[in-house]
């Protein structure tokens, strides 16, 4: 039983590494064509602590957040598919 679990874990790790490498390769091909990056409009809020353990929330505005068109985050940018689902940022 232990041997099967170890073998499954190795296959999962190898599959993840292959998927990440393939995603990176597609991103590099998109960079040469200039279609690798995009931006999403994000609402930003600032949480300011007040007395008695309360917080005040201030609307900071809407900004264009850069994102990368891939499955995984690359080049310190968030994937566009994730950012489109999370358009509110708290600071």
Secondary structure as the mmCIF struct_conf table of DSSP 4:
data_model
#
loop_
_struct_conf.conf_type_id
_struct_conf.id
_struct_conf.beg_label_comp_id
_struct_conf.beg_label_asym_id
_struct_conf.beg_label_seq_id
_struct_conf.end_label_comp_id
_struct_conf.end_label_asym_id
_struct_conf.end_label_seq_id
HELX_RH_AL_P HELX_RH_AL_P1 UNK A 2 UNK A 33
TURN_TY1_P TURN_TY1_P1 UNK A 34 UNK A 34
BEND BEND1 UNK A 36 UNK A 36
STRN STRN1 UNK A 37 UNK A 49
HELX_RH_3T_P HELX_RH_3T_P1 UNK A 51 UNK A 53
STRN STRN2 UNK A 55 UNK A 68
BEND BEND2 UNK A 69 UNK A 72
STRN STRN3 UNK A 74 UNK A 74
TURN_TY1_P TURN_TY1_P2 UNK A 75 UNK A 76
STRN STRN4 UNK A 77 UNK A 77
STRN STRN5 UNK A 78 UNK A 79
HELX_RH_AL_P HELX_RH_AL_P2 UNK A 80 UNK A 85
STRN STRN6 UNK A 88 UNK A 90
#
